[in-house]
Amino acid sequence: MGKRQRISGSSNPNLLIAVGEKPMAEGGQSDELRRLQSVVGDDVVHISCGLGGEGTRLRCWFLISTLDDNTITDSQAKLIEHTFIRIAKRMDSRIEHCEVKLNYVTFVALMSLDSAVGELIERGIRKTNSSEEILRFHYFVVNTHIPVQNEIDQYLNEWR
């Protein structure tokens, strides 16, 4: 089980949150969660997702495409990547991987439990587009798996 953290602002000062590296079995609890609950009682929350996490962050994958299927230039690719890295850092989150394709970009991010992935993406799109409209204000987010190419193509084809 990942790092445990006290929940600030909770009405229960003993509530802990434990981020799981792997999801629990359907309908059950992990052995680690059972052990933790045996020590601290039921005042623990386990959060997990299919892509796992690290510490108090959950991993997600997201895609953002360009307006009108325009090709991303080298300078635009650098702008997009650096913009999202800076914004993620300010949100106590981290971009683990960025991959620029012809007309879209994908990211793997570790998102702080105190932040929403949509907030990161929308801030990133607005900032990237502030000097030149590059990115479509629509995105595809998954926290269960890394989509395969046919899933990506299906999403992109909905916008063509």
NORBELGI-V749437 format. One record per run of one state. SS is the DSSP state (H for helix, E for strand, L for the rest). FROM is the first residue (numbers start at 1). LEN is the number of residues. Records with the same first field share a line. If there is no record, write none. Layout:
SS: FROM-LEN ; FROM-LEN
This chain:
L: 1-3 ; 7-9 ; 20-11 ; 41-3 ; 48-5 ; 55-2 ; 70-4 ; 91-3 ; 101-3 ; 113-4 ; 129-6 ; 143-6 ; 158-3
E: 4-3 ; 16-4 ; 44-4 ; 53-2 ; 57-10 ; 94-7 ; 104-9 ; 135-8
H: 31-10 ; 67-3 ; 74-17 ; 117-12 ; 149-9
